[in-house]
Amino acid sequence: MTANPTSDARIREGYAARATEYTELFGEIAQMDAVDREWIGRWADGVEGRILDAGCGPGHWTAFLAERGNEVEGIDLVPDFVATASARFPHVSYRVASLAESGTEPGSLGGILAWYSLIHAAPEELPALLAAARLALRDGGALLLGFFDGADGKPFAHAVTTAHFWSIGGMSGHLERAGFAVIDSEARVQEGRRPHASISAVAV
């Protein structure tokens, strides 16, 4: 998800070409790290109000939250993902949209989950996306980001299209400038995977 139509098209086309493969590899909650399931579940338990799963992909995290009792909707740039998610989890709401243009009433959300959905945003695009998240959230609303830990803004050749690393400090700075206060963060390195980081923040 980006604020740039050209970038949006690149991301949409890249994921559409690999939507089936991506869903097979990463589309089930059981395939997700247990630490992430615990972290996201605990975050959602503290959210008051509707949650937007921004960049929901094949819909597994949205369904995970819905099954825990959260009011949640998934959005994604990729129509293939939205169609797949809707077929797999017909009890959950999904639609084609981006964080930059979510169609959400300002201040109406209690939480936004952006789990690895901002990784393809170029450094100059990230502030607009975080500003869009802040606009959609009510005061005190919660944001949870997952991303690749590394040198701030450094690009790398992701399997789908170019992605970027961020450090916890660098991403925290962007969040604070967008109107958030960082509440918690975590990072880890696991063999065979790129370093992971996530940040929990609230709209202030």
C-alpha positions as CSV (number, residue, x, y, z in Angstrom):
1,M,0.0,0.0,0.0
2,T,1.4,3.3,-1.0
3,A,0.2,6.8,-1.7
4,N,1.6,6.7,-5.2
5,P,-0.6,5.3,-8.1
6,T,2.4,4.0,-10.0
7,S,3.7,2.1,-6.9
8,D,0.2,0.8,-6.2
9,A,0.0,-0.6,-9.8
10,R,3.4,-2.2,-9.5
11,I,2.5,-3.8,-6.2
12,R,-0.9,-4.9,-7.4
13,E,0.5,-6.5,-10.5
14,G,3.3,-8.2,-8.7
15,Y,1.1,-9.8,-6.1
16,A,-1.7,-10.7,-8.6
17,A,0.9,-12.7,-10.6
18,R,1.7,-14.7,-7.5
19,A,-1.5,-14.7,-5.5
20,T,-2.1,-18.4,-5.6
21,E,1.5,-19.2,-4.6
22,Y,1.4,-16.6,-1.9
23,T,-1.8,-18.0,-0.5
24,E,-0.5,-21.5,-0.4
25,L,2.7,-20.4,1.3
26,F,1.4,-17.8,3.8
27,G,-2.4,-18.0,3.8
28,E,-3.1,-20.0,6.9
29,I,-2.8,-18.9,10.5
30,A,-1.2,-22.2,11.3
31,Q,1.7,-21.2,9.0
32,M,2.3,-18.0,11.0
33,D,4.7,-17.8,13.9
34,A,3.2,-18.5,17.2
35,V,4.8,-15.4,18.6
36,D,3.0,-13.3,16.0
37,R,-0.3,-14.9,16.8
38,E,0.1,-14.1,20.4
39,W,1.3,-10.6,19.8
40,I,-1.5,-9.7,17.3
41,G,-4.2,-11.4,19.4
42,R,-3.1,-9.6,22.6
43,W,-3.0,-6.3,20.7
44,A,-6.5,-6.8,19.3
45,D,-7.8,-7.7,22.8
46,G,-7.0,-4.1,23.8
47,V,-8.6,-2.4,20.8
48,E,-12.0,-0.7,21.4
49,G,-14.0,-0.4,18.2
50,R,-13.7,-1.6,14.6
51,I,-10.4,-2.8,13.3
52,L,-9.1,-2.4,9.7
53,D,-6.7,-5.1,8.5
54,A,-4.9,-3.0,5.9
55,G,-3.2,-5.1,3.3
56,C,-5.0,-8.2,4.3
57,G,-3.6,-10.4,1.5
58,P,-5.5,-13.8,1.5
59,G,-7.4,-12.8,4.6
60,H,-6.1,-15.1,7.3
61,W,-5.2,-12.4,9.9
62,T,-8.6,-10.7,9.3
63,A,-10.4,-14.0,9.9
64,F,-8.2,-14.7,12.9
65,L,-9.4,-11.4,14.5
66,A,-13.0,-12.0,13.6
67,E,-13.0,-15.4,15.1
68,R,-11.6,-13.9,18.4
69,G,-14.7,-11.6,18.5
70,N,-13.3,-8.4,17.0
71,E,-15.3,-6.3,14.6
72,V,-12.9,-6.3,11.6
73,E,-12.7,-5.6,7.9
74,G,-9.9,-6.5,5.5
75,I,-8.8,-4.4,2.6
76,D,-6.2,-5.0,-0.1
77,L,-5.0,-3.5,-3.3
78,V,-5.1,-6.9,-5.1
79,P,-8.5,-8.0,-6.3
80,D,-7.3,-11.6,-6.5
81,F,-6.5,-11.5,-2.8
82,V,-9.9,-10.0,-1.9
83,A,-11.7,-12.6,-4.0
84,T,-9.7,-15.5,-2.4
85,A,-10.3,-14.1,1.1
86,S,-14.0,-13.7,0.5
87,A,-14.3,-17.2,-0.7
88,R,-12.2,-18.7,2.1
89,F,-13.8,-16.7,4.9
90,P,-17.3,-15.8,3.8
91,H,-18.3,-14.6,7.3
92,V,-15.7,-11.8,7.1
93,S,-15.9,-8.5,5.2
94,Y,-13.2,-7.8,2.6
95,R,-13.0,-5.2,-0.2
96,V,-10.5,-3.7,-2.6
97,A,-9.0,-0.5,-1.2
98,S,-5.7,0.9,0.1
99,L,-4.7,2.5,3.3
100,A,-4.1,5.8,1.5
101,E,-7.7,5.6,0.1
102,S,-9.5,3.3,2.4
103,G,-13.0,5.0,2.2
104,T,-13.1,5.0,6.0
105,E,-14.7,7.9,7.8
106,P,-12.0,10.0,9.6
107,G,-11.8,9.1,13.3
108,S,-14.0,6.0,13.0
109,L,-11.6,3.2,13.6
110,G,-10.5,1.7,16.9
111,G,-7.5,-0.1,15.4
112,I,-5.5,-0.7,12.2
113,L,-3.4,-3.8,11.6
114,A,-0.7,-3.1,9.0
115,W,1.2,-6.4,9.1
116,Y,3.9,-6.3,6.5
117,S,1.7,-4.2,4.3
118,L,3.9,-1.1,4.3
119,I,7.1,-2.8,3.3
120,H,6.9,-1.8,-0.3
121,A,6.4,1.9,0.4
122,A,9.4,3.9,-0.6
123,P,10.8,6.1,2.2
124,E,9.2,9.3,0.7
125,E,5.8,7.5,0.6
126,L,5.7,6.3,4.1
127,P,4.7,9.6,5.9
128,A,1.6,9.9,3.8
129,L,0.5,6.4,4.6
130,L,1.0,6.8,8.3
131,A,-0.9,10.1,8.1
132,A,-3.7,8.3,6.4
133,A,-3.7,5.8,9.3
134,R,-3.8,8.5,11.9
135,L,-6.7,10.2,10.1
136,A,-8.8,7.1,10.1
137,L,-8.2,6.3,13.8
138,R,-10.1,7.9,16.7
139,D,-8.0,9.6,19.4
140,G,-6.5,6.7,21.4
141,G,-6.9,4.3,18.5
142,A,-4.3,1.5,18.1
143,L,-1.9,0.8,15.3
144,L,0.2,-2.4,14.9
145,L,2.9,-2.6,12.3
146,G,5.0,-5.5,11.2
147,F,8.0,-5.0,9.0
148,F,11.6,-6.1,8.2
149,D,14.2,-4.8,10.6
150,G,17.2,-3.2,9.1
151,A,18.8,0.0,8.0
152,D,16.2,2.8,7.6
153,G,14.7,2.8,4.2
154,K,17.3,0.5,2.6
155,P,15.7,-1.3,-0.4
156,F,16.1,-5.0,-1.1
157,A,14.9,-7.4,-3.8
158,H,11.7,-8.9,-2.3
159,A,10.3,-11.9,-4.1
160,V,7.4,-9.8,-5.4
161,T,8.7,-6.3,-5.8
162,T,11.2,-4.0,-4.1
163,A,10.7,-3.7,-0.3
164,H,12.4,-1.6,2.4
165,F,14.0,-2.3,5.8
166,W,13.2,0.0,8.8
167,S,14.7,0.0,12.3
168,I,12.5,0.3,15.3
169,G,14.0,3.7,16.0
170,G,13.5,4.9,12.5
171,M,9.9,3.7,12.2
172,S,9.1,5.1,15.6
173,G,10.3,8.5,14.5
174,H,8.0,8.4,11.5
175,L,5.1,7.3,13.7
176,E,5.7,10.1,16.2
177,R,5.8,12.7,13.4
178,A,2.5,11.3,12.1
179,G,0.7,11.8,15.4
180,F,1.3,8.5,17.2
181,A,2.9,7.5,20.5
182,V,4.9,4.3,20.5
183,I,3.7,1.9,23.2
184,D,5.7,-1.3,22.6
185,S,8.0,-3.0,20.1
186,E,9.6,-6.3,19.5
187,A,12.3,-7.7,17.2
188,R,13.8,-11.0,16.5
189,V,16.1,-12.9,14.2
190,Q,15.3,-16.4,13.1
191,E,17.4,-18.7,11.0
192,G,16.5,-18.6,7.3
193,R,14.4,-15.4,7.6
194,R,15.0,-11.7,7.3
195,P,15.1,-9.9,10.7
196,H,11.6,-9.0,11.9
197,A,10.3,-6.1,13.9
198,S,6.9,-4.8,15.0
199,I,5.6,-1.7,16.8
200,S,2.4,-1.0,18.7
201,A,1.4,2.6,18.8
202,V,-1.6,4.8,19.7
203,A,-3.0,7.9,18.0
204,V,-2.5,11.0,20.2
